[in-house]
Amino acid sequence: MDLNLLQLAEPVSHIPPVAQRVGTFESPIHLPIRLNLALGCGAVLASMERALRLRYSSLLDAAGH
C-alpha cells in the first residue's frame, strides 16, 4: 500500500491550496494503471482474508486464551 500512497501524493500535492502550503511532490515510481489496480486489489483481498481468518479461526482464538 505504501507504493500506492507515493503515487497518490503526487496529484494531491498539485492541488493549488495544498501546493501553496506544503509544496509539490513528484513520485519516484510510476507504475501502469493495471499494476496499480492489481496491487490495490491484492492489498484489499489480503486484509480481508486476514480479518476473516482472525475472526473465525478456532485455532487462533484458542491461542489467545
N, CA, C, O and CB atoms as a CASP TS submission, in Angstrom:
PFRMAT TS
TARGET T0000
AUTHOR 0000-0000-0000
METHOD Language model
MODEL 1
PARENT N/A
ATOM      1  N   MET     1       0.804  -1.184   0.000  1.00  0.00           N
ATOM      2  CA  MET     1       0.000   0.000   0.000  1.00  0.00           C
ATOM      3  C   MET     1       0.863   1.270   0.000  1.00  0.00           C
ATOM      4  O   MET     1       0.437   2.337  -0.442  1.00  0.00           O
ATOM      5  CB  MET     1      -0.923  -0.014   1.190  1.00  0.00           C
ATOM      6  N   ASP     2       2.049   1.118   0.496  1.00  0.00           N
ATOM      7  CA  ASP     2       2.912   2.295   0.508  1.00  0.00           C
ATOM      8  C   ASP     2       3.203   2.785  -0.904  1.00  0.00           C
ATOM      9  O   ASP     2       3.362   3.983  -1.138  1.00  0.00           O
ATOM     10  CB  ASP     2       4.218   1.987   1.231  1.00  0.00           C
ATOM     11  N   LEU     3       3.270   1.865  -1.822  1.00  0.00           N
ATOM     12  CA  LEU     3       3.525   2.221  -3.214  1.00  0.00           C
ATOM     13  C   LEU     3       2.403   3.085  -3.767  1.00  0.00           C
ATOM     14  O   LEU     3       2.655   4.075  -4.454  1.00  0.00           O
ATOM     15  CB  LEU     3       3.691   0.964  -4.067  1.00  0.00           C
ATOM     16  N   ASN     4       1.170   2.711  -3.468  1.00  0.00           N
ATOM     17  CA  ASN     4       0.033   3.497  -3.933  1.00  0.00           C
ATOM     18  C   ASN     4      -0.029   4.855  -3.243  1.00  0.00           C
ATOM     19  O   ASN     4      -0.460   5.833  -3.853  1.00  0.00           O
ATOM     20  CB  ASN     4      -1.263   2.737  -3.698  1.00  0.00           C
ATOM     21  N   LEU     5       0.391   4.930  -1.995  1.00  0.00           N
ATOM     22  CA  LEU     5       0.386   6.213  -1.290  1.00  0.00           C
ATOM     23  C   LEU     5       1.374   7.188  -1.914  1.00  0.00           C
ATOM     24  O   LEU     5       1.096   8.384  -2.012  1.00  0.00           O
ATOM     25  CB  LEU     5       0.716   6.011   0.188  1.00  0.00           C
ATOM     26  N   LEU     6       2.527   6.679  -2.335  1.00  0.00           N
ATOM     27  CA  LEU     6       3.504   7.537  -3.012  1.00  0.00           C
ATOM     28  C   LEU     6       2.924   8.110  -4.295  1.00  0.00           C
ATOM     29  O   LEU     6       3.112   9.286  -4.606  1.00  0.00           O
ATOM     30  CB  LEU     6       4.788   6.757  -3.320  1.00  0.00           C
ATOM     31  N   GLN     7       2.218   7.264  -5.033  1.00  0.00           N
ATOM     32  CA  GLN     7       1.665   7.721  -6.299  1.00  0.00           C
ATOM     33  C   GLN     7       0.446   8.607  -6.093  1.00  0.00           C
ATOM     34  O   GLN     7       0.163   9.458  -6.935  1.00  0.00           O
ATOM     35  CB  GLN     7       1.301   6.536  -7.168  1.00  0.00           C
ATOM     36  N   LEU     8      -0.274   8.432  -5.008  1.00  0.00           N
ATOM     37  CA  LEU     8      -1.423   9.280  -4.710  1.00  0.00           C
ATOM     38  C   LEU     8      -0.978  10.660  -4.226  1.00  0.00           C
ATOM     39  O   LEU     8      -1.677  11.649  -4.447  1.00  0.00           O
ATOM     40  CB  LEU     8      -2.317   8.614  -3.658  1.00  0.00           C
ATOM     41  N   ALA     9       0.162  10.732  -3.578  1.00  0.00           N
ATOM     42  CA  ALA     9       0.649  12.010  -3.047  1.00  0.00           C
ATOM     43  C   ALA     9       0.980  13.002  -4.159  1.00  0.00           C
ATOM     44  O   ALA     9       0.860  14.212  -3.966  1.00  0.00           O
ATOM     45  CB  ALA     9       1.883  11.780  -2.179  1.00  0.00           C
ATOM     46  N   GLU    10       1.391  12.506  -5.308  1.00  0.00           N
ATOM     47  CA  GLU    10       1.777  13.403  -6.402  1.00  0.00           C
ATOM     48  C   GLU    10       0.608  14.249  -6.916  1.00  0.00           C
ATOM     49  O   GLU    10       0.729  15.474  -6.923  1.00  0.00           O
ATOM     50  CB  GLU    10       2.357  12.594  -7.546  1.00  0.00           C
ATOM     51  N   PRO    11      -0.514  13.667  -7.345  1.00  0.00           N
ATOM     52  CA  PRO    11      -1.608  14.526  -7.836  1.00  0.00           C
ATOM     53  C   PRO    11      -2.236  15.377  -6.736  1.00  0.00           C
ATOM     54  O   PRO    11      -2.693  16.490  -6.996  1.00  0.00           O
ATOM     55  CB  PRO    11      -2.684  13.672  -8.480  1.00  0.00           C
ATOM     56  N   VAL    12      -2.261  14.864  -5.519  1.00  0.00           N
ATOM     57  CA  VAL    12      -2.820  15.646  -4.405  1.00  0.00           C
ATOM     58  C   VAL    12      -1.952  16.869  -4.131  1.00  0.00           C
ATOM     59  O   VAL    12      -2.468  17.937  -3.799  1.00  0.00           O
ATOM     60  CB  VAL    12      -2.939  14.776  -3.126  1.00  0.00           C
ATOM     61  N   SER    13      -0.638  16.718  -4.267  1.00  0.00           N
ATOM     62  CA  SER    13       0.257  17.853  -3.989  1.00  0.00           C
ATOM     63  C   SER    13       0.194  18.931  -5.065  1.00  0.00           C
ATOM     64  O   SER    13       0.707  20.031  -4.861  1.00  0.00           O
ATOM     65  CB  SER    13       1.684  17.363  -3.853  1.00  0.00           C
ATOM     66  N   HIS    14      -0.419  18.639  -6.197  1.00  0.00           N
ATOM     67  CA  HIS    14      -0.548  19.637  -7.264  1.00  0.00           C
ATOM     68  C   HIS    14      -1.840  20.449  -7.166  1.00  0.00           C
ATOM     69  O   HIS    14      -2.069  21.340  -7.984  1.00  0.00           O
ATOM     70  CB  HIS    14      -0.484  18.954  -8.615  1.00  0.00           C
ATOM     71  N   ILE    15      -2.680  20.157  -6.187  1.00  0.00           N
ATOM     72  CA  ILE    15      -3.872  20.973  -5.932  1.00  0.00           C
ATOM     73  C   ILE    15      -3.366  22.309  -5.388  1.00  0.00           C
ATOM     74  O   ILE    15      -2.587  22.322  -4.435  1.00  0.00           O
ATOM     75  CB  ILE    15      -4.885  20.261  -4.913  1.00  0.00           C
ATOM     76  N   PRO    16      -3.792  23.438  -5.972  1.00  0.00           N
ATOM     77  CA  PRO    16      -3.211  24.740  -5.602  1.00  0.00           C
ATOM     78  C   PRO    16      -3.141  25.047  -4.098  1.00  0.00           C
ATOM     79  O   PRO    16      -2.073  25.457  -3.644  1.00  0.00           O
ATOM     80  CB  PRO    16      -3.994  25.808  -6.256  1.00  0.00           C
ATOM     81  N   PRO    17      -4.207  24.878  -3.290  1.00  0.00           N
ATOM     82  CA  PRO    17      -4.056  25.176  -1.859  1.00  0.00           C
ATOM     83  C   PRO    17      -3.038  24.272  -1.156  1.00  0.00           C
ATOM     84  O   PRO    17      -2.315  24.718  -0.265  1.00  0.00           O
ATOM     85  CB  PRO    17      -5.396  25.047  -1.172  1.00  0.00           C
ATOM     86  N   VAL    18      -2.990  23.001  -1.562  1.00  0.00           N
ATOM     87  CA  VAL    18      -2.028  22.070  -0.966  1.00  0.00           C
ATOM     88  C   VAL    18      -0.610  22.432  -1.400  1.00  0.00           C
ATOM     89  O   VAL    18       0.315  22.405  -0.588  1.00  0.00           O
ATOM     90  CB  VAL    18      -2.360  20.610  -1.363  1.00  0.00           C
ATOM     91  N   ALA    19      -0.437  22.768  -2.675  1.00  0.00           N
ATOM     92  CA  ALA    19       0.885  23.128  -3.197  1.00  0.00           C
ATOM     93  C   ALA    19       1.418  24.388  -2.522  1.00  0.00           C
ATOM     94  O   ALA    19       2.618  24.493  -2.268  1.00  0.00           O
ATOM     95  CB  ALA    19       0.823  23.335  -4.718  1.00  0.00           C
ATOM     96  N   GLN    20       0.543  25.337  -2.230  1.00  0.00           N
ATOM     97  CA  GLN    20       0.991  26.565  -1.556  1.00  0.00           C
ATOM     98  C   GLN    20       1.419  26.281  -0.120  1.00  0.00           C
ATOM     99  O   GLN    20       2.364  26.885   0.389  1.00  0.00           O
ATOM    100  CB  GLN    20      -0.126  27.624  -1.569  1.00  0.00           C
ATOM    101  N   ARG    21       0.720  25.364   0.519  1.00  0.00           N
ATOM    102  CA  ARG    21       1.016  25.100   1.934  1.00  0.00           C
ATOM    103  C   ARG    21       2.220  24.184   2.135  1.00  0.00           C
ATOM    104  O   ARG    21       3.081  24.476   2.965  1.00  0.00           O
ATOM    105  CB  ARG    21      -0.192  24.487   2.601  1.00  0.00           C
ATOM    106  N   VAL    22       2.294  23.075   1.385  1.00  0.00           N
ATOM    107  CA  VAL    22       3.358  22.093   1.619  1.00  0.00           C
ATOM    108  C   VAL    22       4.297  21.894   0.438  1.00  0.00           C
ATOM    109  O   VAL    22       5.302  21.195   0.565  1.00  0.00           O
ATOM    110  CB  VAL    22       2.751  20.782   1.978  1.00  0.00           C
ATOM    111  N   GLY    23       3.992  22.490  -0.702  1.00  0.00           N
ATOM    112  CA  GLY    23       4.827  22.305  -1.890  1.00  0.00           C
ATOM    113  C   GLY    23       4.361  21.119  -2.709  1.00  0.00           C
ATOM    114  O   GLY    23       3.415  20.424  -2.339  1.00  0.00           O
ATOM    115  N   THR    24       5.029  20.898  -3.815  1.00  0.00           N
ATOM    116  CA  THR    24       4.659  19.791  -4.694  1.00  0.00           C
ATOM    117  C   THR    24       5.578  18.605  -4.473  1.00  0.00           C
ATOM    118  O   THR    24       6.684  18.744  -3.951  1.00  0.00           O
ATOM    119  CB  THR    24       4.701  20.226  -6.163  1.00  0.00           C
ATOM    120  N   PHE    25       5.108  17.447  -4.876  1.00  0.00           N
ATOM    121  CA  PHE    25       5.836  16.194  -4.709  1.00  0.00           C
ATOM    122  C   PHE    25       5.793  15.448  -6.026  1.00  0.00           C
ATOM    123  O   PHE    25       4.736  15.357  -6.650  1.00  0.00           O
ATOM    124  CB  PHE    25       5.239  15.331  -3.554  1.00  0.00           C
ATOM    125  N   GLU    26       6.924  14.911  -6.458  1.00  0.00           N
ATOM    126  CA  GLU    26       6.955  14.069  -7.651  1.00  0.00           C
ATOM    127  C   GLU    26       7.363  12.668  -7.234  1.00  0.00           C
ATOM    128  O   GLU    26       8.447  12.456  -6.689  1.00  0.00           O
ATOM    129  CB  GLU    26       7.930  14.640  -8.728  1.00  0.00           C
ATOM    130  N   SER    27       6.491  11.725  -7.494  1.00  0.00           N
ATOM    131  CA  SER    27       6.730  10.340  -7.107  1.00  0.00           C
ATOM    132  C   SER    27       7.900   9.762  -7.894  1.00  0.00           C
ATOM    133  O   SER    27       7.970   9.943  -9.110  1.00  0.00           O
ATOM    134  CB  SER    27       5.469   9.491  -7.327  1.00  0.00           C
ATOM    135  N   PRO    28       8.819   9.073  -7.226  1.00  0.00           N
ATOM    136  CA  PRO    28       9.934   8.454  -7.943  1.00  0.00           C
ATOM    137  C   PRO    28       9.516   7.190  -8.692  1.00  0.00           C
ATOM    138  O   PRO    28      10.280   6.658  -9.497  1.00  0.00           O
ATOM    139  CB  PRO    28      11.051   8.125  -6.973  1.00  0.00           C
ATOM    140  N   ILE    29       8.291   6.711  -8.422  1.00  0.00           N
ATOM    141  CA  ILE    29       7.814   5.466  -9.020  1.00  0.00           C
ATOM    142  C   ILE    29       6.561   5.754  -9.828  1.00  0.00           C
ATOM    143  O   ILE    29       5.619   6.358  -9.315  1.00  0.00           O
ATOM    144  CB  ILE    29       7.534   4.392  -7.933  1.00  0.00           C
ATOM    145  N   HIS    30       6.538   5.330 -11.079  1.00  0.00           N
ATOM    146  CA  HIS    30       5.370   5.488 -11.941  1.00  0.00           C
ATOM    147  C   HIS    30       5.021   4.118 -12.514  1.00  0.00           C
ATOM    148  O   HIS    30       5.713   3.612 -13.397  1.00  0.00           O
ATOM    149  CB  HIS    30       5.635   6.533 -13.084  1.00  0.00           C
ATOM    150  N   LEU    31       3.949   3.527 -12.008  1.00  0.00           N
ATOM    151  CA  LEU    31       3.514   2.211 -12.456  1.00  0.00           C
ATOM    152  C   LEU    31       2.321   2.341 -13.391  1.00  0.00           C
ATOM    153  O   LEU    31       1.565   3.308 -13.299  1.00  0.00           O
ATOM    154  CB  LEU    31       3.163   1.319 -11.258  1.00  0.00           C
ATOM    155  N   PRO    32       2.143   1.376 -14.292  1.00  0.00           N
ATOM    156  CA  PRO    32       0.956   1.382 -15.149  1.00  0.00           C
ATOM    157  C   PRO    32      -0.310   1.207 -14.312  1.00  0.00           C
ATOM    158  O   PRO    32      -0.262   0.636 -13.223  1.00  0.00           O
ATOM    159  CB  PRO    32       1.051   0.270 -16.215  1.00  0.00           C
ATOM    160  N   ILE    33      -1.436   1.697 -14.819  1.00  0.00           N
ATOM    161  CA  ILE    33      -2.694   1.663 -14.076  1.00  0.00           C
ATOM    162  C   ILE    33      -3.107   0.236 -13.732  1.00  0.00           C
ATOM    163  O   ILE    33      -3.638  -0.009 -12.649  1.00  0.00           O
ATOM    164  CB  ILE    33      -3.796   2.342 -14.877  1.00  0.00           C
ATOM    165  N   ARG    34      -2.868  -0.714 -14.647  1.00  0.00           N
ATOM    166  CA  ARG    34      -3.235  -2.102 -14.365  1.00  0.00           C
ATOM    167  C   ARG    34      -2.461  -2.662 -13.180  1.00  0.00           C
ATOM    168  O   ARG    34      -3.021  -3.387 -12.357  1.00  0.00           O
ATOM    169  CB  ARG    34      -2.995  -2.970 -15.592  1.00  0.00           C
ATOM    170  N   LEU    35      -1.197  -2.334 -13.089  1.00  0.00           N
ATOM    171  CA  LEU    35      -0.401  -2.822 -11.966  1.00  0.00           C
ATOM    172  C   LEU    35      -0.839  -2.154 -10.663  1.00  0.00           C
ATOM    173  O   LEU    35      -0.873  -2.803  -9.618  1.00  0.00           O
ATOM    174  CB  LEU    35       1.097  -2.569 -12.217  1.00  0.00           C
ATOM    175  N   ASN    36      -1.173  -0.872 -10.718  1.00  0.00           N
ATOM    176  CA  ASN    36      -1.698  -0.186  -9.542  1.00  0.00           C
ATOM    177  C   ASN    36      -2.992  -0.829  -9.052  1.00  0.00           C
ATOM    178  O   ASN    36      -3.171  -1.052  -7.855  1.00  0.00           O
ATOM    179  CB  ASN    36      -1.932   1.289  -9.852  1.00  0.00           C
ATOM    180  N   LEU    37      -3.889  -1.124  -9.987  1.00  0.00           N
ATOM    181  CA  LEU    37      -5.152  -1.762  -9.611  1.00  0.00           C
ATOM    182  C   LEU    37      -4.911  -3.156  -9.037  1.00  0.00           C
ATOM    183  O   LEU    37      -5.552  -3.542  -8.060  1.00  0.00           O
ATOM    184  CB  LEU    37      -6.092  -1.846 -10.823  1.00  0.00           C
ATOM    185  N   ALA    38      -4.002  -3.903  -9.630  1.00  0.00           N
ATOM    186  CA  ALA    38      -3.700  -5.240  -9.129  1.00  0.00           C
ATOM    187  C   ALA    38      -3.118  -5.178  -7.715  1.00  0.00           C
ATOM    188  O   ALA    38      -3.486  -5.985  -6.861  1.00  0.00           O
ATOM    189  CB  ALA    38      -2.723  -5.953 -10.072  1.00  0.00           C
ATOM    190  N   LEU    39      -2.225  -4.240  -7.465  1.00  0.00           N
ATOM    191  CA  LEU    39      -1.653  -4.094  -6.132  1.00  0.00           C
ATOM    192  C   LEU    39      -2.707  -3.678  -5.114  1.00  0.00           C
ATOM    193  O   LEU    39      -2.726  -4.188  -3.994  1.00  0.00           O
ATOM    194  CB  LEU    39      -0.521  -3.078  -6.154  1.00  0.00           C
ATOM    195  N   GLY    40      -3.576  -2.762  -5.497  1.00  0.00           N
ATOM    196  CA  GLY    40      -4.645  -2.326  -4.600  1.00  0.00           C
ATOM    197  C   GLY    40      -5.617  -3.445  -4.283  1.00  0.00           C
ATOM    198  O   GLY    40      -5.992  -3.638  -3.126  1.00  0.00           O
ATOM    199  N   CYS    41      -6.029  -4.185  -5.307  1.00  0.00           N
ATOM    200  CA  CYS    41      -6.942  -5.311  -5.090  1.00  0.00           C
ATOM    201  C   CYS    41      -6.284  -6.397  -4.244  1.00  0.00           C
ATOM    202  O   CYS    41      -6.929  -6.992  -3.381  1.00  0.00           O
ATOM    203  CB  CYS    41      -7.398  -5.896  -6.432  1.00  0.00           C
ATOM    204  N   GLY    42      -5.021  -6.650  -4.488  1.00  0.00           N
ATOM    205  CA  GLY    42      -4.301  -7.638  -3.689  1.00  0.00           C
ATOM    206  C   GLY    42      -4.219  -7.242  -2.226  1.00  0.00           C
ATOM    207  O   GLY    42      -4.345  -8.090  -1.342  1.00  0.00           O
ATOM    208  N   ALA    43      -4.009  -5.962  -1.966  1.00  0.00           N
ATOM    209  CA  ALA    43      -3.947  -5.487  -0.584  1.00  0.00           C
ATOM    210  C   ALA    43      -5.299  -5.604   0.099  1.00  0.00           C
ATOM    211  O   ALA    43      -5.379  -5.993   1.265  1.00  0.00           O
ATOM    212  CB  ALA    43      -3.465  -4.040  -0.537  1.00  0.00           C
ATOM    213  N   VAL    44      -6.360  -5.269  -0.621  1.00  0.00           N
ATOM    214  CA  VAL    44      -7.711  -5.381  -0.058  1.00  0.00           C
ATOM    215  C   VAL    44      -8.047  -6.837   0.239  1.00  0.00           C
ATOM    216  O   VAL    44      -8.547  -7.152   1.319  1.00  0.00           O
ATOM    217  CB  VAL    44      -8.755  -4.781  -1.023  1.00  0.00           C
ATOM    218  N   LEU    45      -7.774  -7.730  -0.717  1.00  0.00           N
ATOM    219  CA  LEU    45      -8.067  -9.145  -0.501  1.00  0.00           C
ATOM    220  C   LEU    45      -7.242  -9.733   0.641  1.00  0.00           C
ATOM    221  O   LEU    45      -7.753 -10.533   1.426  1.00  0.00           O
ATOM    222  CB  LEU    45      -7.811  -9.929  -1.778  1.00  0.00           C
ATOM    223  N   ALA    46      -5.985  -9.347   0.739  1.00  0.00           N
ATOM    224  CA  ALA    46      -5.135  -9.856   1.818  1.00  0.00           C
ATOM    225  C   ALA    46      -5.623  -9.370   3.178  1.00  0.00           C
ATOM    226  O   ALA    46      -5.613 -10.136   4.142  1.00  0.00           O
ATOM    227  CB  ALA    46      -3.679  -9.426   1.601  1.00  0.00           C
ATOM    228  N   SER    47      -6.049  -8.118   3.272  1.00  0.00           N
ATOM    229  CA  SER    47      -6.535  -7.618   4.558  1.00  0.00           C
ATOM    230  C   SER    47      -7.870  -8.250   4.926  1.00  0.00           C
ATOM    231  O   SER    47      -8.128  -8.521   6.099  1.00  0.00           O
ATOM    232  CB  SER    47      -6.669  -6.095   4.522  1.00  0.00           C
ATOM    233  N   MET    48      -8.730  -8.489   3.920  1.00  0.00           N
ATOM    234  CA  MET    48      -9.999  -9.168   4.198  1.00  0.00           C
ATOM    235  C   MET    48      -9.765 -10.606   4.660  1.00  0.00           C
ATOM    236  O   MET    48     -10.409 -11.068   5.601  1.00  0.00           O
ATOM    237  CB  MET    48     -10.897  -9.156   2.952  1.00  0.00           C
ATOM    238  N   GLU    49      -8.864 -11.299   4.012  1.00  0.00           N
ATOM    239  CA  GLU    49      -8.558 -12.674   4.392  1.00  0.00           C
ATOM    240  C   GLU    49      -7.997 -12.723   5.805  1.00  0.00           C
ATOM    241  O   GLU    49      -8.340 -13.609   6.587  1.00  0.00           O
ATOM    242  CB  GLU    49      -7.568 -13.301   3.403  1.00  0.00           C
ATOM    243  N   ARG    50      -7.142 -11.780   6.124  1.00  0.00           N
ATOM    244  CA  ARG    50      -6.542 -11.726   7.460  1.00  0.00           C
ATOM    245  C   ARG    50      -7.600 -11.460   8.523  1.00  0.00           C
ATOM    246  O   ARG    50      -7.612 -12.108   9.570  1.00  0.00           O
ATOM    247  CB  ARG    50      -5.455 -10.643   7.517  1.00  0.00           C
ATOM    248  N   ALA    51      -8.488 -10.507   8.254  1.00  0.00           N
ATOM    249  CA  ALA    51      -9.526 -10.167   9.226  1.00  0.00           C
ATOM    250  C   ALA    51     -10.496 -11.330   9.408  1.00  0.00           C
ATOM    251  O   ALA    51     -10.872 -11.643  10.538  1.00  0.00           O
ATOM    252  CB  ALA    51     -10.287  -8.906   8.783  1.00  0.00           C
ATOM    253  N   LEU    52     -10.900 -11.963   8.337  1.00  0.00           N
ATOM    254  CA  LEU    52     -11.840 -13.073   8.456  1.00  0.00           C
ATOM    255  C   LEU    52     -11.213 -14.277   9.142  1.00  0.00           C
ATOM    256  O   LEU    52     -11.870 -14.969   9.918  1.00  0.00           O
ATOM    257  CB  LEU    52     -12.352 -13.472   7.087  1.00  0.00           C
ATOM    258  N   ARG    53      -9.962 -14.520   8.858  1.00  0.00           N
ATOM    259  CA  ARG    53      -9.299 -15.657   9.495  1.00  0.00           C
ATOM    260  C   ARG    53      -9.129 -15.417  10.985  1.00  0.00           C
ATOM    261  O   ARG    53      -9.322 -16.337  11.779  1.00  0.00           O
ATOM    262  CB  ARG    53      -7.937 -15.920   8.846  1.00  0.00           C
ATOM    263  N   LEU    54      -8.777 -14.215  11.376  1.00  0.00           N
ATOM    264  CA  LEU    54      -8.635 -13.922  12.797  1.00  0.00           C
ATOM    265  C   LEU    54      -9.978 -14.012  13.518  1.00  0.00           C
ATOM    266  O   LEU    54     -10.036 -14.395  14.687  1.00  0.00           O
ATOM    267  CB  LEU    54      -8.026 -12.537  12.992  1.00  0.00           C
ATOM    268  N   ARG    55     -11.030 -13.667  12.834  1.00  0.00           N
ATOM    269  CA  ARG    55     -12.330 -13.639  13.482  1.00  0.00           C
ATOM    270  C   ARG    55     -12.938 -15.032  13.632  1.00  0.00           C
ATOM    271  O   ARG    55     -13.591 -15.306  14.639  1.00  0.00           O
ATOM    272  CB  ARG    55     -13.267 -12.756  12.704  1.00  0.00           C
ATOM    273  N   TYR    56     -12.742 -15.901  12.672  1.00  0.00           N
ATOM    274  CA  TYR    56     -13.448 -17.177  12.665  1.00  0.00           C
ATOM    275  C   TYR    56     -12.550 -18.399  12.831  1.00  0.00           C
ATOM    276  O   TYR    56     -13.025 -19.519  12.644  1.00  0.00           O
ATOM    277  CB  TYR    56     -14.206 -17.306  11.400  1.00  0.00           C
ATOM    278  N   SER    57     -11.311 -18.237  13.165  1.00  0.00           N
ATOM    279  CA  SER    57     -10.415 -19.381  13.319  1.00  0.00           C
ATOM    280  C   SER    57     -10.399 -19.856  14.766  1.00  0.00           C
ATOM    281  O   SER    57     -10.040 -19.101  15.669  1.00  0.00           O
ATOM    282  CB  SER    57      -8.992 -19.021  12.860  1.00  0.00           C
ATOM    283  N   SER    58     -10.788 -21.105  14.981  1.00  0.00           N
ATOM    284  CA  SER    58     -10.778 -21.649  16.345  1.00  0.00           C
ATOM    285  C   SER    58      -9.347 -21.814  16.847  1.00  0.00           C
ATOM    286  O   SER    58      -9.090 -21.679  18.043  1.00  0.00           O
ATOM    287  CB  SER    58     -11.518 -23.003  16.395  1.00  0.00           C
ATOM    288  N   LEU    59      -8.418 -22.105  15.943  1.00  0.00           N
ATOM    289  CA  LEU    59      -7.023 -22.245  16.371  1.00  0.00           C
ATOM    290  C   LEU    59      -6.467 -20.919  16.871  1.00  0.00           C
ATOM    291  O   LEU    59      -5.794 -20.875  17.901  1.00  0.00           O
ATOM    292  CB  LEU    59      -6.159 -22.773  15.220  1.00  0.00           C
ATOM    293  N   LEU    60      -6.745 -19.839  16.145  1.00  0.00           N
ATOM    294  CA  LEU    60      -6.229 -18.533  16.562  1.00  0.00           C
ATOM    295  C   LEU    60      -6.959 -18.027  17.799  1.00  0.00           C
ATOM    296  O   LEU    60      -6.346 -17.377  18.646  1.00  0.00           O
ATOM    297  CB  LEU    60      -6.359 -17.516  15.423  1.00  0.00           C
ATOM    298  N   ASP    61      -8.245 -18.306  17.922  1.00  0.00           N
ATOM    299  CA  ASP    61      -8.992 -17.879  19.097  1.00  0.00           C
ATOM    300  C   ASP    61      -8.530 -18.605  20.343  1.00  0.00           C
ATOM    301  O   ASP    61      -8.435 -17.999  21.410  1.00  0.00           O
ATOM    302  CB  ASP    61     -10.474 -18.104  18.891  1.00  0.00           C
ATOM    303  N   ALA    62      -8.235 -19.912  20.226  1.00  0.00           N
ATOM    304  CA  ALA    62      -7.776 -20.707  21.368  1.00  0.00           C
ATOM    305  C   ALA    62      -6.368 -20.297  21.778  1.00  0.00           C
ATOM    306  O   ALA    62      -6.030 -20.387  22.958  1.00  0.00           O
ATOM    307  CB  ALA    62      -7.813 -22.207  21.034  1.00  0.00           C
ATOM    308  N   ALA    63      -5.553 -19.858  20.856  1.00  0.00           N
ATOM    309  CA  ALA    63      -4.165 -19.489  21.166  1.00  0.00           C
ATOM    310  C   ALA    63      -4.100 -18.208  21.997  1.00  0.00           C
ATOM    311  O   ALA    63      -3.133 -18.001  22.731  1.00  0.00           O
ATOM    312  CB  ALA    63      -3.359 -19.310  19.870  1.00  0.00           C
ATOM    313  N   GLY    64      -5.103 -17.358  21.895  1.00  0.00           N
ATOM    314  CA  GLY    64      -5.089 -16.096  22.636  1.00  0.00           C
ATOM    315  C   GLY    64      -5.478 -16.229  24.093  1.00  0.00           C
ATOM    316  O   GLY    64      -5.273 -15.297  24.870  1.00  0.00           O
ATOM    317  N   HIS    65      -6.040 -17.375  24.487  1.00  0.00           N
ATOM    318  CA  HIS    65      -6.517 -17.508  25.879  1.00  0.00           C
ATOM    319  C   HIS    65      -5.647 -18.386  26.667  1.00  0.00           C
ATOM    320  O   HIS    65      -5.902 -18.605  27.851  1.00  0.00           O
ATOM    321  CB  HIS    65      -7.908 -18.033  25.931  1.00  0.00           C
TER
END
